[in-house]
Amino acid sequence: MKGTAILYHDEHKVTILENVEHSVFKEMKDQCGDKHCRCHIENKVIDFGAVSPVLWHEDEVDWDYGY
């Protein structure tokens, strides 16, 4: 199952990742609150730094709606 992962950083920064496998989201969720949130995306290890919270939205986000 794929969906959209929403990662919140300090200072009101947000990272949105589309087409993320739910297993990758779970990997991020387990690291929520740590100094480094690392996960494997497209055969690369990506370090997003400290994130909290991490949210999941099944399917794609309708960007035309105004998110």
N, C-alpha and C positions, 0 to 999 in steps of 0.2 A: 504494500500500500504506500502511495506517495502523497505528500501534502506540502504545506508551507510551514517552515519553522521560523518563529519570531524570537529573536534574542535581544534582551534589554541590557544595555551597558550603563555605566555611570554617566552622569552629566546628560541624561535624557537622549542618549544615542541608541539607535535601533538598527539591527541587522535583520534583513528578511531574506530567507533562502527558499526558493521555490523548487518543486520537484525533488524533495528530500525523502528518502526512504524512512519509514517509521523507525527502523532499527537504528539509523543514524541519529534521529531525534532522541531516542532513548539514551543513546551514548552521551549526547549533549546534556540531557536532563540529569543524568547521574553526576555530572560535573558542575552542575549549577551551584554557584556560590564559591567555587574554588577560584584560585588566582588565574588559572589557565583552563579554558574549555577547548580541548583538542578533539577533533574527530576526523574520520577518513571520508573525503568527498572526492570523487573522480580519481581514485588511486593516489591522492595526496593527503598529507596530514596538515590540517588547517588549525591554527591557534587563534581563537577569537578573543583571547584575554578573559577577563572576569565578566561573567554574564549572570544576571538574575533579575527576573525569572526567565524561563524559556517556555514558550507557548507553542501549541500545535494547532493548525487549522487544516482539517482534512480537505483534500482537493486544492484547487487554485483560488487565490484571492481575486475578487472582481475589482480591479483597480479603477475602472470607470465609475464605480459607485462612490469613490471618494475616501478610501482608506488612507 
